[in-house]
């Protein structure tokens, strides 16, 4: 592993928090690649190169600093990774704490590198998985070679699965995306720990794809797992998210269809629900296929004057939500039944739709549904 500049700078930043002396990090060529004094970056450090070659710490005295090129008085420590010296950390000064805490700082530096390496390996694995899943969810046919690729990646290709699309709220873009992704992955893995059967990949723009085993998880279990995920993210990051879930698909070739179903479910805007199953949305999915222009036209022509009457719009919505029960709607609105009858007559007069005529009632329902979901 090469010691990269951004990792070296992180080492400088972390060590500078626990020691007041000047800190530098050199690569295996003895070149300073990060420093608390940025003017030293790019300079050759002769003692640093010797530390790399011999793998032993070296103290630079005031006399040495005059003799060697590009050095200052202080302590130089080799940075080990997998038994190899990949760089050197230098701490300027002769203060006793510099020497006393040298080994501690050396160990701290090596732990930072190990952590960065583990994160890099995980990120590399995720990128490979993302590429594979992207191809999978957009493929109309799958070759034997492709299925073998999946097995090599540790995916059980013939597992029946749901396809789940999780979309984070737009406001999440203001957060640290790396921290958010890491937290998302940890939370999903806590809820769905079997990586061979339950696959998670990043999908860009605050979106993630989950391919969840239908053998391991029932629909009810998946629903509650996603609810817990949503609540945890909202509590920790103050963001909301929604999930669209496909039907169960058994054939790996049909997962392009599963992805399309999950996307359709995600695109259906529902006021209360944030976990939406495709199979429960026959009507809503059909309605979302209508163009935006047609929706706006229907809203204008059908609701018309009602758009200036929020009380009547609310009354109509409550009446429809209570299966046209005057008694239940009045109770929900906390008004007398006679008041409700008056409002319903006003709705008929302003819209021109008769609430006893099925076709006209359905037209009102559609216009109101489009109006409530227009800007979501």
RAFENHU-V650741 format. One record per pair of residues at least 4 apart in sequence whose ideal C-beta (glycine too) atoms are under 7 Angstrom apart, sorted by the first residue. I is the first residue (numbers start at 0). J is the second residue. D is the distance in Angstrom with one decimal. If there is no record, write none. Layout:
I:J:D / I:J:D
This chain:
0:80:5.5 / 0:85:6.2 / 0:116:5.8 / 1:85:7.0 / 2:6:6.3 / 2:7:5.8 / 2:26:5.2 / 2:32:7.0 / 2:78:6.9 / 2:85:4.9 / 2:86:4.1 / 3:7:6.9 / 4:8:6.2 / 4:32:5.1 / 4:33:6.3 / 5:9:6.6 / 6:10:6.6 / 6:112:6.4 / 6:115:4.9 / 7:11:6.7 / 7:24:4.0 / 7:32:4.7 / 7:33:3.6 / 8:12:6.3 / 8:33:4.2 / 9:13:6.2 / 9:111:6.3 / 10:14:6.1 / 10:24:5.3 / 10:33:6.8 / 10:88:6.6 / 10:108:5.2 / 10:111:5.5 / 11:15:6.0 / 11:22:5.0 / 11:24:5.9 / 11:33:4.7 / 11:34:6.4 / 11:35:5.7 / 13:107:6.9 / 13:111:6.2 / 14:18:6.1 / 14:22:4.9 / 14:104:5.7 / 14:107:6.9 / 14:108:6.9 / 15:22:5.5 / 15:35:5.4 / 18:90:6.6 / 18:96:6.9 / 18:100:6.7 / 18:104:6.9 / 20:90:5.1 / 20:91:5.3 / 20:92:4.2 / 20:94:6.6 / 20:97:5.8 / 21:35:5.2 / 21:36:5.7 / 21:91:3.9 / 22:34:7.0 / 22:35:4.9 / 22:90:5.9 / 23:31:5.1 / 23:34:4.3 / 23:39:6.1 / 23:89:4.4 / 24:32:6.0 / 24:33:4.5 / 24:86:6.1 / 24:88:5.4 / 25:29:5.5 / 25:30:6.1 / 25:31:5.3 / 25:32:6.7 / 25:44:5.2 / 25:47:3.9 / 25:86:5.7 / 25:87:4.4 / 25:89:6.8 / 26:30:5.4 / 26:32:5.2 / 26:86:5.3 / 27:51:5.2 / 27:84:6.8 / 27:85:5.7 / 27:86:6.0 / 28:48:6.9 / 29:43:5.7 / 29:44:5.2 / 29:45:6.7 / 29:47:4.3 / 29:48:3.0 / 29:51:6.4 / 30:41:6.9 / 30:43:5.8 / 31:39:5.2 / 31:40:5.6 / 31:41:6.6 / 31:42:5.1 / 31:44:5.7 / 32:40:6.6 / 33:40:6.6 / 34:39:4.4 / 34:40:5.4 / 42:69:4.7 / 43:68:6.4 / 43:69:5.3 / 44:48:6.8 / 44:69:4.9 / 44:70:5.9 / 44:89:6.9 / 45:49:6.8 / 45:67:4.4 / 45:68:4.5 / 45:69:6.3 / 45:70:6.2 / 46:50:6.4 / 46:57:5.8 / 46:59:5.7 / 46:67:5.4 / 46:70:5.1 / 46:75:5.5 / 47:51:6.7 / 47:75:5.9 / 47:87:4.3 / 47:89:6.4 / 48:52:6.6 / 49:53:6.1 / 49:57:6.7 / 50:55:6.8 / 50:56:6.9 / 50:57:5.4 / 50:75:4.9 / 50:77:5.3 / 50:87:4.7 / 51:77:6.8 / 51:84:5.2 / 51:87:6.1 / 54:77:5.2 / 54:84:4.9 / 55:77:6.8 / 56:74:6.7 / 56:75:6.4 / 56:76:4.7 / 56:77:6.6 / 56:101:6.6 / 57:75:5.0 / 58:74:5.5 / 59:63:4.5 / 59:64:5.8 / 59:70:5.5 / 59:71:7.0 / 59:72:5.4 / 59:73:5.6 / 59:75:6.6 / 60:72:6.3 / 61:72:5.1 / 62:66:6.4 / 63:67:5.7 / 63:70:6.7 / 64:70:5.4 / 64:71:5.4 / 64:72:4.8 / 71:91:4.7 / 72:91:6.7 / 72:92:6.9 / 72:93:5.8 / 73:89:6.0 / 73:90:5.2 / 73:91:4.0 / 73:92:5.3 / 73:97:6.5 / 74:90:4.9 / 74:97:5.4 / 74:98:6.1 / 74:101:5.2 / 75:87:5.4 / 75:89:4.7 / 76:87:6.6 / 76:88:5.2 / 76:101:5.8 / 76:105:4.4 / 77:84:4.6 / 77:87:5.9 / 78:84:6.7 / 78:85:5.7 / 78:86:4.3 / 78:87:6.2 / 78:88:5.9 / 78:108:5.5 / 78:109:6.2 / 78:112:6.7 / 79:83:6.9 / 79:84:6.0 / 79:109:5.8 / 80:85:4.9 / 80:109:6.8 / 80:112:5.4 / 88:104:6.7 / 88:105:6.7 / 88:108:5.2 / 90:97:5.1 / 90:104:6.7 / 92:97:5.1 / 93:97:6.9 / 95:99:5.8 / 96:100:5.6 / 97:101:6.7 / 100:104:5.6 / 101:105:6.2 / 102:106:6.3 / 103:107:6.3 / 104:108:6.3 / 105:109:6.6 / 106:110:6.4 / 107:111:6.7 / 108:112:6.7 / 109:113:6.4 / 110:114:6.3 / 111:115:6.3 / 112:116:6.2 / 113:117:6.4 / 114:118:6.3 / 115:119:6.2 / 116:120:6.4 / 117:121:6.4 / 118:122:6.2 / 119:123:6.3 / 120:124:6.4 / 121:125:6.3 / 122:126:6.4 / 123:127:6.7 / 124:128:6.3 / 125:129:6.1 / 125:200:6.8 / 125:201:6.8 / 126:130:6.6 / 127:131:6.5 / 127:152:6.8 / 128:132:6.1 / 128:152:6.2 / 128:200:5.5 / 129:133:6.1 / 129:200:4.5 / 129:201:6.0 / 130:134:6.6 / 131:135:6.2 / 131:148:6.4 / 131:149:6.5 / 131:152:5.9 / 132:136:6.1 / 132:198:6.6 / 132:200:4.8 / 132:208:6.3 / 133:137:6.5 / 134:138:5.9 / 135:254:5.8 / 136:254:5.7 / 136:255:5.8 / 136:258:4.0 / 137:255:6.0 / 138:255:6.1 / 139:255:6.2 / 140:252:6.5 / 141:145:4.9 / 141:146:5.8 / 141:251:5.9 / 141:252:5.3 / 143:147:6.3 / 144:148:6.6 / 145:149:6.9 / 146:150:6.7 / 146:156:5.1 / 146:251:6.7 / 147:151:6.4 / 148:152:6.5 / 149:154:4.2 / 149:156:4.6 / 150:154:6.6 / 150:156:6.3 / 153:194:6.8 / 153:195:5.4 / 154:195:6.6 / 154:198:6.3 / 155:195:5.3 / 155:196:6.0 / 156:251:4.8 / 157:251:6.5 / 158:196:5.5 / 158:212:5.3 / 158:214:6.6 / 159:213:4.3 / 159:214:6.1 / 159:247:5.4 / 159:248:6.7 / 159:249:4.4 / 160:210:4.7 / 160:211:5.8 / 160:212:5.8 / 160:213:5.9 / 160:248:6.3 / 161:211:4.7 / 161:213:6.0 / 161:221:6.3 / 161:244:5.3 / 161:245:5.7 / 161:247:5.9 / 162:208:7.0 / 162:210:5.9 / 162:245:4.2 / 162:254:6.4 / 162:257:3.8 / 162:258:5.2 / 162:260:7.0 / 162:261:4.4 / 163:209:3.9 / 163:211:5.9 / 163:242:5.6 / 163:244:5.0 / 163:261:6.0 / 164:206:6.4 / 164:208:6.1 / 164:242:6.7 / 164:243:4.8 / 164:261:4.4 / 164:262:6.0 / 164:265:4.8 / 165:206:6.8 / 165:207:4.5 / 165:209:6.6 / 165:240:5.9 / 165:242:4.9 / 166:205:6.4 / 166:206:5.1 / 166:240:6.1 / 166:241:5.3 / 166:265:5.9 / 167:171:4.2 / 167:205:3.7 / 167:238:5.8 / 167:240:4.7 / 168:238:4.7 / 168:239:4.5 / 168:240:6.2 / 170:238:5.8 / 171:179:6.3 / 171:205:5.1 / 171:236:6.8 / 171:238:4.4 / 172:205:6.6 / 174:179:5.1 / 174:236:5.9 / 175:179:6.3 / 176:180:6.1 / 177:181:6.4 / 178:182:6.2 / 179:183:6.2 / 179:236:6.3 / 180:184:6.3 / 180:201:6.3 / 181:185:6.4 / 182:186:6.2 / 182:235:6.7 / 183:187:6.3 / 183:207:6.4 / 184:188:6.1 / 184:199:6.4 / 185:189:6.4 / 186:190:6.6 / 186:228:5.6 / 186:231:5.6 / 187:191:5.7 / 187:199:5.0 / 187:209:6.9 / 187:228:6.7 / 188:192:5.7 / 190:224:4.5 / 190:227:6.4 / 190:228:6.2 / 191:197:3.9 / 191:211:6.5 / 191:224:6.7 / 193:197:5.3 / 193:215:6.4 / 196:212:3.8 / 196:215:5.6 / 197:209:6.9 / 197:211:5.1 / 197:212:5.7 / 198:209:7.0 / 198:210:4.2 / 199:207:6.4 / 199:209:5.5 / 200:207:6.9 / 200:208:5.2 / 201:207:5.9 / 202:206:4.1 / 202:207:5.6 / 202:208:4.9 / 211:216:5.7 / 211:221:5.9 / 212:216:6.1 / 213:247:4.3 / 216:220:4.6 / 216:221:4.9 / 217:221:7.0 / 218:222:6.3 / 219:223:6.6 / 220:224:6.2 / 221:225:6.4 / 221:244:6.8 / 222:226:6.4 / 222:274:5.4 / 223:227:6.4 / 224:228:6.5 / 225:229:6.3 / 225:242:4.8 / 225:274:4.7 / 226:230:6.3 / 226:274:5.9 / 227:231:6.1 / 228:232:6.4 / 229:233:6.3 / 229:240:5.4 / 229:273:5.5 / 230:234:6.2 / 231:235:6.2 / 232:236:5.5 / 232:238:6.0 / 232:240:5.8 / 233:237:6.7 / 233:238:6.2 / 233:239:5.8 / 240:273:7.0 / 241:265:6.3 / 241:273:4.7 / 242:273:6.8 / 242:274:5.1 / 242:275:6.9 / 243:261:4.6 / 243:262:6.5 / 243:264:3.3 / 243:265:2.9 / 243:275:5.3 / 243:277:7.0 / 244:261:6.1 / 244:264:6.0 / 244:275:6.8 / 244:276:4.9 / 244:277:6.4 / 245:257:4.1 / 245:260:3.7 / 245:261:4.4 / 245:277:5.2 / 246:260:6.1 / 246:277:5.8 / 246:278:5.2 / 248:253:4.6 / 248:254:5.9 / 248:256:6.8 / 248:257:4.4 / 253:257:6.3 / 254:258:6.3 / 255:259:6.6 / 256:260:6.4 / 257:261:6.4 / 258:262:6.3 / 259:263:6.4 / 260:264:6.4 / 260:277:4.2 / 261:265:6.3 / 261:277:6.8 / 262:266:6.3 / 263:267:7.0 / 263:277:6.3 / 263:284:5.1 / 263:287:6.9 / 264:275:4.6 / 264:276:6.4 / 264:277:4.2 / 264:280:6.0 / 265:275:6.9 / 266:287:5.7 / 267:275:5.9 / 267:280:5.4 / 267:283:4.6 / 267:284:6.2 / 267:287:5.6 / 268:372:4.2 / 268:375:3.9 / 269:275:6.3 / 275:280:6.5 / 280:284:4.8 / 281:285:6.6 / 282:286:6.3 / 283:287:6.5 / 286:368:6.5 / 289:293:5.1 / 289:294:5.7 / 290:294:7.0 / 291:295:6.5 / 292:296:6.4 / 293:297:6.3 / 294:298:6.5 / 294:369:4.3 / 294:373:6.7 / 295:299:6.3 / 296:300:6.1 / 297:301:5.6 / 297:365:6.4 / 297:366:5.1 / 297:369:6.0 / 298:302:5.4 / 298:366:5.4 / 298:369:5.5 / 298:370:4.9 / 298:373:7.0 / 299:303:6.7 / 301:350:6.2 / 301:352:6.8 / 301:362:5.7 / 301:363:6.4 / 301:366:3.7 / 302:306:5.3 / 302:350:6.5 / 302:366:5.1 / 302:367:7.0 / 302:370:6.1 / 303:349:6.8 / 303:350:6.5 / 304:349:4.4 / 305:311:5.5 / 305:312:5.8 / 305:346:6.7 / 305:349:5.3 / 305:350:5.8 / 308:312:6.4 / 308:349:7.0 / 309:313:6.3 / 310:314:6.4 / 311:315:6.4 / 311:342:5.9 / 311:345:6.0 / 311:346:5.4 / 312:316:6.4 / 313:317:6.3 / 314:318:6.1 / 314:332:6.5 / 314:339:7.0 / 314:342:4.6 / 314:346:6.9 / 315:319:6.4 / 315:346:5.5 / 315:363:6.7 / 315:367:6.1 / 316:320:6.1 / 316:367:6.1 / 317:321:6.2 / 317:328:5.0 / 317:331:5.3 / 317:332:5.5 / 318:323:6.4 / 318:328:4.5 / 318:343:6.7 / 319:364:5.8 / 321:327:4.1 / 321:328:4.5 / 321:331:6.3 / 324:328:6.0 / 325:329:6.1 / 325:336:5.9 / 325:339:5.8 / 326:330:6.4 / 326:336:6.8 / 327:331:6.3 / 328:332:6.2 / 328:339:6.0 / 329:334:5.5 / 329:335:6.7 / 329:336:4.8 / 329:339:4.4 / 332:339:6.8 / 334:338:4.3 / 334:339:5.8 / 336:340:6.4 / 337:341:6.5 / 338:342:6.5 / 339:343:6.2 / 340:344:6.5 / 341:345:6.6 / 342:346:6.5 / 343:347:6.7 / 343:354:6.1 / 344:348:6.3 / 345:349:6.1 / 346:350:5.9 / 347:352:6.4 / 347:353:5.9 / 347:354:6.0 / 350:363:6.3 / 352:359:4.0 / 352:362:6.0 / 352:363:4.9 / 353:359:5.1 / 354:360:5.6 / 356:360:6.3 / 357:361:6.2 / 358:362:6.4 / 359:363:6.6 / 360:364:6.5 / 361:365:6.4 / 362:366:6.4 / 363:367:6.1 / 364:368:6.1 / 365:369:6.3 / 366:370:6.2 / 367:371:6.3 / 368:372:6.4 / 369:373:6.1
